[in-house]
């Protein structure tokens, strides 16, 4: 442990000097003073155990055993870095050592480690997960939600709070009435222990007890390590702490304390410790040489690893002639897709609200699944959207295929940190090491005077995020095939289910099939005008196409089916054929997905246009409760028909 602690210390001292000399692209956050925590805990872990880290990550990464050369190269932004130069000091990831990633967003690693614990439990291994976080994370919702979930599900997770008394520059005592973090464990009915975080032996013993308990099915533990960082929040940061306070803590330097103990106990001499120090200095110097000589990533690498592409995946869609005569509802089609995937792949799990007993979720889409597959794979979950997605991410990164149900797309805003900052970025940020087969199912759109908090369509928000796929089926056939493809694909995917379409019935093959993500479908062929649409507006557009067909007007209805990836080719080919375009969607008009599609058409097919592109959408209003008001703002076939006629009357 002395070697590991001193390696961290000398590594940090070297990068401080390099940052001062301007050799690093960004400022690191030094771990000096806290080495006993990371080393004492990770000394109890195996390579196949997992950890999540913080912005102060070098200590955890090196303590877990990551290669010193590659850690240094990452700080230099080199291609040989531990995250291929894409993560930097706050975003280390090392799959070979169980590092699920470091994060610069306070508390966000806690749900991810909890998900790794879920993965271990479902796969019936004895692996454990450890989440390192600072005292600044304790007041956050992710801290509470994750520990509550881990306790409820009895997961093998150790929560390690490195309480260094300051949240960035703010004293912990000024933002929390209760500064004894370990005491909070009682509220979750789990063990909690406060440990001298400057004493590596005390840390080792406390962690050993917690890890042993977790491996043996005893559930989670909260460890509060009372420690102190010797420098500012980051390297070069003006330190607001008093000289007297720092001087007192410097007297308890964890490395000096351990060295004194080793020498005093006759385990090693001062000369032997100096020899270790010299060897480590040579190791760090070699790492610097490796980093400096390593190449920077090629510019083309900036656009690689945004998505995981599986070249062996079979995404063959059946021919229309194979639809068959069986007719079921969209609700039934989605249920069938999940049932088939649960049967096909034992790593597939589902959780959300209302899965206990017969209900099967808020819209009864999962009805009967828990009876068939048991409470381990089909789980009731608390109303903790942020943590449910973060847990799904951690589980997906460690061997499961989670299907996480969020009741309404409006509520995904509560989980946006995990969706946008972590799930969407994990594959890229950690240099392509991790697959993220995470499916987030949620209901979208307006229905039945549900008003402002249950009626939104937010697909454009998520379409904007690289690394995230966005799917929105309009028929039972599409719903089943797209959901099965979503579950099997190795990228985080938002699967949007238009709640007004749950009762819709249509033909669905009984055989196993998938529909490729990123493939649009022409629902009605025409020669005069193209309607690009998705979700409920597909059916409103088909009403228009059928009415105008009687007048000899051919309306082509293109159902995009997935907004990310978007099938530009099918859209452009249709525009080339008709020369006139209407884009119809349920979301608000300004900055909606229709604006992006219109821009794509203008950039790639402008010369084929015979008139302006028109959009039909919900106006920039908040959905009201009153039925007449809701009906007034909602887009429908009448409004789409008016737009089609206007496009036909304008231009060439």
Secondary structure, DSSP 8 states (H G I E B T S, - for coil): -HHHHHHHHHHHHHHHHHHHTT-SSS-----TT-HHHHHHHHTT--TTSEEEE-SS-HHHHHHHT--HHHHHHHHTTBTTSTTTTSS-TT---BGGGTEEEE-SSTTHHHHHHHHHHHHHHHHT----EEEEEEGGGTTSHHHHHHHHHHHHHT--EEEEEEE-SEETTEEGGGT-S---GGGGGGGGTSEEEEEETT-HHHHHHHHHHHHHHHHTT---EEEEEE---SS-SSTT----S-HHHHHHHHTT-HHHHHHHHHHHTTSS-HHHHHHHHHHHHHHHHHHHHHHHHS-B--GGGGGSSSS---TT-------GGG--S-EEEHHHHHHHHHHHHHHH-TTEEEEETT-STT--STTSTTTTHHHHHHHHHEEE--S-HHHHHHHHHHHHHTT-EEEEEEEEGGGGGGGHIIIIIIITTHHHHTTT------EEEEEES--SS--TTS----HHHHHTSTT-EEEE--SHHHHHHHHHHHHHSSS-EEEEEEGGGTT-EEE--SS-----TT--EEEE--SSEEEEE-THHHHHHHHHHHHHHTTT--EEEEE-SEEETT-HHHHHHHHHHH--EEEEEEEESTT-HHHHHHHHHHHHHGGG-SS--EEEEE-S----SSHHHHHHHS--HHHHHHHHHHHHHS--
